[in-house]
Amino acid sequence: MGDLKDPRLMYLKAFLFLVAGTVSVAALFVRSPTVETAFLLGVAVWSFCRLYYFMFYVIEKYVDSQYRFDGIPSFLLYLIRRRRS
C-alpha cells in the first residue's frame, strides 16, 4: 500500500480518528461518570499528544537534526539504536 496522497482521504482519516477517540472517551465516561474519570481521560489524551509531538518534532528540531520521524515504530528503533551506540 502506498502513501496516502488524496487530501480528501487525509481529512476522512483525521475525522475517523476523531470519531474513534470521541466514542472511546464517551464509552469510558458512561461506564464511570465521575469527575475523576473525566480528569484522568483528559490527562491521558493530553499526555499522549505531547509524547507524539516530542517524537516527531522535538527530537528532529532540537535533539538530532539527522532523525526523520516515520511513525512510532521508527522512533522506538531510533531509541534502541541510540542506546546501543
VOLOFI-153097 format. One line per field, with one value per residue (C-alpha): residue in one letter; residue number from 1; z, x, y. Coordinates in Angstrom, 2 decimals. Each point is the difference from the previous one (the first is absolute). Layout:
BEGIN
resn <- (a_...);
resi <- (NUM_...);
c3 <- (Z_...);
c1 <- (X_...);
c2 <- (Y_...);
END
This chain:
BEGIN
resn <- (m_g_d_l_k_d_p_r_l_m_y_l_k_a_f_l_f_l_v_a_g_t_v_s_v_a_a_l_f_v_r_s_p_t_v_e_t_a_f_l_l_g_v_a_v_w_s_f_c_r_l_y_y_f_m_f_y_v_i_e_k_y_v_d_s_q_y_r_f_d_g_i_p_s_f_l_l_y_l_i_r_r_r_r_s);
resi <- (1_2_3_4_5_6_7_8_9_10_11_12_13_14_15_16_17_18_19_20_21_22_23_24_25_26_27_28_29_30_31_32_33_34_35_36_37_38_39_40_41_42_43_44_45_46_47_48_49_50_51_52_53_54_55_56_57_58_59_60_61_62_63_64_65_66_67_68_69_70_71_72_73_74_75_76_77_78_79_80_81_82_83_84_85);
c3 <- (0.00_-0.99_1.78_0.42_-2.39_-0.52_2.37_0.25_1.29_2.45_1.38_0.16_1.92_2.46_0.43_0.68_2.66_1.56_-0.04_1.46_2.78_0.80_0.12_2.20_2.45_0.09_0.61_2.85_1.51_-0.24_1.91_2.69_-0.09_2.57_-0.01_0.77_-3.14_-2.14_1.46_-0.49_-3.58_-0.71_1.49_-1.96_-3.32_0.63_1.07_-3.04_-2.31_1.56_-0.28_-3.69_-0.52_1.80_-2.17_-3.33_0.58_3.06_-0.80_-3.61_0.68_3.32_0.79_-3.19_-3.33_-1.88_1.36_-2.19_1.60_-1.86_2.62_3.52_-0.91_-1.65_3.16_2.13_-2.36_0.22_3.81_-0.13_-2.50_1.95_3.21_-1.62_-1.28);
c1 <- (0.00_1.41_-0.05_-3.31_0.03_-3.62_-0.83_-3.63_1.15_2.36_-2.88_-2.13_2.75_0.29_-3.78_-0.03_2.69_-2.17_-3.04_1.95_1.45_-3.35_-1.83_2.70_-0.02_-3.80_-0.15_2.49_-1.81_-3.37_1.48_1.38_-1.62_2.15_2.07_3.04_-0.58_-0.41_3.14_2.08_-1.21_0.92_3.45_0.55_-1.03_2.07_3.05_-0.09_-0.38_3.05_1.96_-0.86_1.08_3.26_0.65_-0.49_0.91_2.17_2.49_0.39_0.19_1.85_1.73_1.11_-0.36_0.86_-3.06_-3.12_-3.21_-1.67_-2.47_0.09_1.87_2.76_0.29_0.37_2.71_1.68_0.08_1.38_2.72_0.92_0.30_2.34_2.43);
c2 <- (0.00_3.40_3.32_1.76_2.98_1.00_2.91_-1.18_-3.38_1.70_2.05_-3.14_-1.78_2.90_0.04_-3.75_0.48_2.69_-2.31_-2.94_2.15_1.62_-3.33_-1.51_2.89_0.02_-3.76_0.23_2.95_-1.79_-2.95_2.28_3.47_1.78_3.15_-2.14_-2.11_3.12_1.52_-3.16_-0.39_3.61_-0.43_-3.23_1.56_3.13_-2.03_-2.29_3.00_1.63_-3.26_-0.26_3.63_-0.77_-3.06_1.71_3.66_0.57_-2.77_1.15_3.74_0.19_-3.31_-1.76_1.82_-3.21_-1.83_-0.15_-1.18_-2.85_-1.20_-1.32_-3.23_2.05_2.10_-3.15_-1.29_3.40_-0.29_-3.54_0.92_3.11_-1.99_-2.56_2.64);
END
